[in-house]
Each structure stands twice: as C-alpha cells, then as structure tokens.
Amino acid sequence: MNAIEPSLTLVVVGGFLVAAGAYLLLERALTQVLLGIVLASNGVATLYLVASGPAKGAPFVGARPPDEMSDPLPQAMVLTAIVIALASVAFVLSLAYRQWRITGSDDVPDDAEDELIKRLAERDQTSSTYDPDTQSTTEAEEEDATA
C-alpha cells in the first residue's frame, strides 16, 4: 500500500489560513470577526482536501476498482463546512449591520452589566437582584442525581 504524501505547500497555506482566521476572530470589530470566519473556514476546507489524498475517479460502485476511487467522505465534510461557514457569516454580518445601524461602528462595546458585577465582586457585595433563597440550577441537578 502506498503512503499518501500530502503537499507541504497546501498544509502550510491551510495552517496559515486557520491561524490568521483565529487571530481575527479574537478582535472586537465584527468585520474582522467576519473575515476571521471566512479565513478559518477556507483553511479547514483546504486541510480536509489535503487529508483526503490525491484526486481519483468518481466513487460510483462498479464503475472502477475501489482503489481507483476518491473517498467521498472528505468531500461531504467540506461541503458541510461550507454550509456552516455560510450560516455563520450571514449571522455575523447581520450582527455587524445591526451594530453599525445603532452605533455607527461595528465595534462590540463593553457590557455595562459586566462592569457592575465586576465592581461588586471587588467589594465582595451581591447585586440587588440576588436572592440567597433561590437554589442554583447546578445544585438542583446535583441533588436530583443523588436522590
């Protein structure tokens, strides 16, 4: 059996696309997050195709011997990744458009409620909406599991 020798160039390009996409996903501007999703998804698709091996004949049963057929699973996974990336791009694009219409910028602002909770935690206080008599969901699930 012959070992598959992947193209080093495609591996480097795929790795670079995923790395650049991950870097852009960590930014505050939604347009940069959008570009990060596109780059990362294209990098993943490239790496899938590299891992699938060399192109061979169409995988129709009976048309050729099995060792002369391409594996259809990586191709199906790439198509699925493309659909997921398209949905993610559409969602982030709608978020960016809404943020731009409201604030005139696509930067994600700091959450005021998070800042309030941070200040209360620094002073070791609880918020006015905290109810100490309410049992947390986690504790309730743990008690149900032991009962």
Disulfide bonds with the S-S distance in Angstrom:
none
